[in-house]
Amino acid sequence: NSPAFSFNLCQFGITRGKESSARVTVWRQFGVSKAYTMESTYSGFETGAYKGFQIGTKDLKEIGRDLLLGILEAWKLSHQPRKQNKGSMKKKVVAKVDIAAGKH
C-alpha cells in the first residue's frame, strides 16, 4: 500500500534475464514458490504519485516502512482461521473501494 509501488509493473515470470536472480535460484534449488525480491533505483519514479521525482533517503525509508506493514498484514491474514480471513479481506476490499470512491 505504498504510492511508490505498482503491482501492475511487477513481473513474476522467469525470463532468461532472471535465471540467475535470487528469486529463481531459491525456487529451483529449494522449491520455495513464494520468494520475493524488492528492487529499487537510484534514479526516480516513472509512474504514480511520485512521477518525475528523484528518490531520496526519506522516500526509501517510507517505501521500507510500507513494505514491512504489508508483510505484517499478509502474515496476520495467513494466521487467521480461513472463514475469518475471507470475511476480513472482503471488508478491507470494500472499505478501500469506498474510500477510493469518496464515500468516507
Secondary structure, 3 states (H helix, E strand, C coil): CCCCCCHHHCCCCCCHHHCCCHHHHHHHHHCCCCCCCCCCCCCEECCCCCECCECCHHHHHHHHHHHHHHHHHHHHHHCCCHHHHHHHHHHHHHHHHHHHCCCC
